[in-house]
Amino acid sequence: MRKVLCVEPVIFIYMFASSLTSPLAQQFIYRRLWEEEYNSTFLSDGNATYCEQNKSSPAYIKQKEVQEKASVFNMQLDLTGAVPSLIVAFVIVANGDRQGRKRSLVLPSMGALIADICLTAISYFSLSLSILFAVAFITGLFGSMATFLGGGFAFIADICHDEKQKTTRIAVVDLIFGVVSGLAGLSSGYFLRGIGFTWTFVTASLLHVVNITYIIFFLEDTVNISEFQHQAPVSCKELLRETFSGVYMLFKTAPYKKRMLIVVLLFTFMTYLFTMVGGTSLFTLYELDEPLCWNEVYIGYGAAAFTSVSLTSFLGVYLFSKCLKDIYIVFIGIFSYIGGMVMAAFAKTTLLMFLVRVPSLLCFMPIPVLRSMLSKVVLTGEQGAVFACIACLEVVTGTISLSVFNILYATTVAWFSGFSFLLSAGLCLIPLAVLCWLLCTSWNGEDLALLVPEEVSSIESVDS
């Protein structure tokens, strides 16, 4: 059977299934906690759920308590799955340089399938929400989203040999991520209203089955692992040593300028991801609360609005990369995000909340560009190591960010629910300051292109 090197369908299906269940899982938790608090069925009619806006009413106080409980519960779930997924992502993605990229794609897909099957059972049989903690831990053992994205981006880096093509292809993957997330978010409300939680989770499970089949039988690996198959099997200790030595050697043998540049770029990536993940993760709870009081369909519309943001961000990367250095594109994207978060903090009407996406049209640009910048300064055999570092940082940063912002939202929702958005915008000053320092030093765009050839020539001279 002839295999293909097209990984985009894998990313499309995985992201659609995951983005379909993610907002539904949050709403499922919110509704169950609501029913436990009120001891009655959750009401949803018309364009808004039942939402008390009289601050002196006892119902309003209970409503805020549900908001706080849902926020803390989501934070605890994220922490439960973070630790195992961090370890698995580091090991699997880093070993991809020697053992192939497919396992970093198929394992998270299997974990997501198990999670959706468990969600189906919890919904259908009205099981306890505490089971979700076991589900989150098991999903983490399979690598979760970080392993999948790390393997996917390393796969793309393997098949791209031109630097501009690499930036564009990585941006295409982020475009797929955003567009599919928006489409799935838009669909989730109609799925929920049409077939309910249970059958929506079943649909996502079937999508993961299709994806696993494609990865195993139709996708060709970018790494030739035949030579490793003929070697004697190594012990777990040796395997772990090889895994960590790959990342260790990435920093040990590299020139000082390259090491510092990798650290600075990773720090910039981490700090911006921290602010963006934390701020945008609160949108669903913010929209469920007064005065917006959105229902599942409107929440789907809100998620779908980010489709346009992903598209415009991709177009921005594609166009700006022709005339601007990568670092300036990152600047533009961060300022775009700041504008959107400041506007979201004071959005008290449905129209204004939708218009939040207008200043945020380019906010996704920094993520693919920073990934591309990191990929450009490492050798071909180090792609897995650098994307393993990125994947681990995504897990750690995303987990800490979700925990911090969920706790912060639970603390401040009673007096000013938009405070978390303002804080998210303010924290963007950190990556901006780092980029300004980087811009004022000798490490500019031209140096990025020269570091790898310099290192290759030095290695060849040593070998000779």
N, C-alpha and C positions, 0 to 999 in steps of 0.2 A: 504494500500500500504506500503510495507516494505521500510524503508529509510536507507541510508548508511551514514557512517562517513568519506567519502572520499572527502576532500575539494580540492585536487590537480587539478581535472578537471575544477573546477570553476576558480581557479587561472590561469590555462593554457588558457582557452577561453578568460577571461577578459584581460590578458596581451597581447594575440595575437591581439585581436581587438584594444586595445589601442595603441599598438606598431605599428600596421598597419596604423593607422590614424595620429599618432604623427608626423612622418617625412613628411607625405604628407601634413599635415596642414602647416608645416613650408615652404615647397616648394610652396604650394598654395599661401601663403602670399607673398613669395618672387617673384613669377611670376606676381601676381597682382600688386605689387608695381613696379616691372620692367616695366610692360605695362603702368602704369600710368606715370612713369618717362620718358619713351621713346616714349609713345603714339604709340606703335606698338606691334604686337604679339610677345610673348616670343619664341625664337628660341632654338631648341634642335635637334641636328643631330649627328649621330655617337656616339662616346664615350664621347663627351664633349658638354656642352652648349656654346652658344656664349659668349666669355669671352675676353675682351680687355686687352692686356698685355703691351701696349705702355703707359708708365706713363705720357707722354706729350700729349696724346690724350684727347680731351674733353669727349669721350666715357668712358675713364678710370675713369675720375672724377665722371661721373654720376653713373658708376658701383659701386664705393666706397660709393656714397650717398645711393644707394639701399641697400648695405650691412648695413650701419648705420641705415637706416629706418627700415629694417627688424629686426635688433637686438633690437632696442628700442620698436618696436611694440610687439615683443614676450615678452619682459620684462613687458610691460603694461598689456598684457593679463594674465601673471602669477600673477601679483599683484591683478588683478580684482577678480580672483577666489580664492586667498589665504585666505583672511579674513573669508569668510563664511565657507570654507572647514576646517579651523582651529577650529572654534567653534563646527561644526558638528562632526568632528573627535573626539574631546575631549569628547563630551557628549555621542555619540553613542558607542564608543569603551569602555569607562569607565563603562557605564551602562551594557555592555555585561556580566559582572560578575553576574548580577541579572536578566537581561531580555533576555539573549541569544545572540549568535554571528551572527545569520543569518541576522538580520537587517543591520549589518555593512557590509554585503556582497551584499545584494540585493539593498540597496539604491544607492551606487555608480554605480552599474550596470545599474540602471534605469537612473541615471544622465548621464552616458556615452551614453546610447541609445538616450536620448534627444539631446545630443550634436552632435552625428553623423547624426541624422535626420536633425538638423539645418544646419550642414555643407553640407549635400546633397542639401538642398534648396538653400543655398548661392551659391554653385557651379553651380547648374542647371539653376537658374534664374539670375545668375550674380549679386547678391545682394551686397550691400555695406559691406566692411570688418568691419565697425564699429559695425555691428550686433554681431560679434564674442565676443565683450565685454559683451553683455547681455548673450550670451551662456556660457561664462566662469563663470559668476556670478551664473547662474542657476545650472551649474554643481557643483560649490562649495557648494551650498545649499544642495546637495545630498551627500556631503562628499568627493567626488573625490577619487583619488588614495590613499591618506593617510588613510582614513577610511577603505577602502577595505583591504589594507595590514595590518593595525592594527588588524582588525577583523580576517583576515586569520592567522596571526601569533599567536594570542591568541587562536584560534581554534586548531592549532597544539600543542600549549603548554598544552591545556586541555587534549588531548588524549595521551600525552607522560608522562610517569612516571619515566623513567630512564634518568639520566642526559646526558649520551653520546648519547642516542637515540634522546633526545631533540635537541642537537647540530646538529646531522646529519639530522633530519627532517627539521629543520629551514634552514640548508644549502641546502637541496633538493628544498625547496620553492624558495630560491635565485637562485638555478640552473635553475629552471623552468622560473623564471623571466628573466635570462640572455639568455637562449637558445631560448625561445619563442620570446623575443625581437629581437634577431638576425635573426631568421627565418622570422618574420614579416617584419623586415627591408629589408631583401633580397627579400621577395615577393613584397614589396611595389613598388619597381621600375618596376617590370613586370606588376603588377596590373595597375599602372599609365600608362604605355606604351600600355597595352592591352585594358583596358576598361575605362581609364580616371579617373578623380577625383570623379565624381558623383557616378558612380557605385561601386567604391571602398568604398566610405562612406556607400553606401547601404549594401554592403557585411558585413562591420563591424557592422552595425545596426542589421542585422539578427543574427550575432554571439552573440550579447548581449541579444537578445530575447531568444535564446537557453539557455544561461547562467541563465537568470532570471527564466526560467521554471525549470531548474535543481535545483536551490537553493530552490525555493518555494515548489516543489512537491517531490523531491527525496533526499535532503540533511537533515540529522538529526542533531538537535542542540546538542551541548556538555553540555549545561547548562540546568538543569531541572527547568523550569519556571512555573510548575503547581502550586506550592505553592504561587507564586506571583499573579497568575491569580485569586486566591480565595480571595486575600486581597482587601480591599476597594481601589478604585482608588485614587491616590494621585494627588495633584495639581502640576502645573508646577514649582512653587516655591520650593515645597518639593522635586520634582524630581531633580532640579538643585542642591539643598543642598546635597542630597544624592550622586549626581555625584561628586561634588567637595570635599565632605567629604571623599570619598573613596581614592582620590589621596592625600588629606591632611593627613589622618590617615596613609597612606603608609609611610610618613616621620615622623609624630609626635610620633607614638607608637614604631617605630623601634629603635633598639640600635644605639648609635652614630656611631659605625664602619660601620653598614649597611647603614645608611643615607649618610655618606661621600662616601662610595663605589658607591652607586647608582648615586650620583651627579657627581662623577669623571667619571664613565662609560658613563653617559649621555653626559657629556661635550666632552669626547673623540669621541663618536659616532657623535655628532653634528659637531665638527670641521672637522672630516674626511669627513663626508657627504657633508659639505660645499665645500671643495676643489674638491671632486670627481664630484659632480653634476655640479658645475660651469665649471670645465674644460671640461668634456665630452659633455656638452650641446652645446658647440661651434663647434663641429666637422662638423655639416652639413653646417653651414655658411662658415667655413674655407675651406671646400672641394668645395663649389660652387665658391669660389673666385679664382683669379689667384694666383700661376701658375698651380694649380691642375685642375680647371675648370671641375669638375666632373658633369656628368648628373645623372638622377634619378636612372639608373641601377647601376652605380658605387657607388653612395651613398648607395644603397641597399646592395652592396657587402661589403662596409665599415661597415655598421651596422651588417651585418651577421658575420663579422670577430669577433665581440664580443661574438658570440656563443662559439667559442673555448675558449675565456677568461673565460666565465661562467663555462664551463665544467672543465677546468683546475683548476679554483678556488675551485669548489666543490671537485674535487679529492684531491686538496691540503688540504682542511679542513678535509676530510675523513681520509687521511693518516697521516697528522701531528697531528690530535687529538689523535692518538694512542700512540704517543711518546713525544709530546710537550704539555706544558701548553697553555691554550687559549691565554694568553697575548703574547706569542712568535709568535703565528700564526698571530696575528694582526700586530706585527712588520714586519713580512715578507711581508704581503699584502701591507702595506704602502710603503715600499721600492720598491716594484714592481710597484706601481702606479707612484712614483716619476720618475723611469726610463722611463716609457712610456710617461709621460708628457714632460720631457726634450727632448726626441727624437721627439715628435710631434711638438715642437716649431720650429724645424729646418727641418721639412719634406717638401721638395719642389718638390718631384717627387711622382708619383703614387705608385711605388714600396716601397719607403721609408715610405709613409703614411700607407700602409698595414702592413709593418714590425713594426710599432709602437705597434701593439698588442703583439709582442713577449716579450718585457720586462714587459708588463702589464698582463702577463698570470695569475698572482695570486692576482691582485688588488682588486677583489671582496671579498676576504676572510674576511677582517675585519668586514664587515657589518653583516653577519649572526653570526659570533663568538661573537661580542659585544651584539647582540640581545640575544643570548643564555646565555651569562654571566649575563645579567640583569635579565633574566627569572629565573636563578638559585638561585638568592639571595632574591627572594620574595616568599611569601606563595601562595598556590593554589588559594585562594580567592582574591589575589592581582594581578593576571596575567592581568586582564582587565585594572587595574589602571596603571600598568607599561607600557603596550603596548599603552595605551592612551597617556601617556607622550611621548613615542617614536614617535607615529603618529603625535602628535602636533609639536614635534621638527622637524620631517621630513618636515612638511608643512612650518614652519617658516624658517628653515634652507634652504630648497630648494628654497623658494621664494626669500629670501634675496640673496642667492647665484646666482640664475639666474639673478636677477636684477643687482647685482654688476658686474658680469662677462659680461653680455650683454652691460652694459654701458661702461665698461672698454674696451671691444672689439670694440665697436663703436668709442671710443676715439683713440685707438691705431692701428686700422686696416690700416690706411693710411701709417704709418711709420714702423710698425713691427707687423704683424698679429699674430705672435707666442708668443707675450709678455704675454698674458693671461695664456697660458699653463705653462710658466716659473713661473709665480706668483702662480698658482695652486700647482705646485711642491714645491715651497718654503713654502707655508702655511702649508704643511704637517709636518713641524718642530714642530708645536704647539701640535698636538696629540702625536707625538713622544716624546716630552718633558714631557707631562703628563704621558704617559706610563712608561717612565724612572723613574719618581718620584714614580709612583705606584709600580714599580718593586723594588725600593730601600726601600720601607716601609714594614711594617709587613703584608700588605694586599696581600697575594699571592694566588695561586690556591687552596691551602688547606683550607684557610679561607673562600673561596667562598662556599665550601661544608659544612662548619660548621655553617655558620651564620643562615641558615634556621632552622636546628634542635635546635640550641640554643634558637631561638625566640619561636619556638613551645613549648619547655619545659618551658620557662618563662611564656608563656601565660597559659599553663596548671596549673602551680603552683599558679598563681594568681586566676584562676577559682576555684581551690580546696580550 
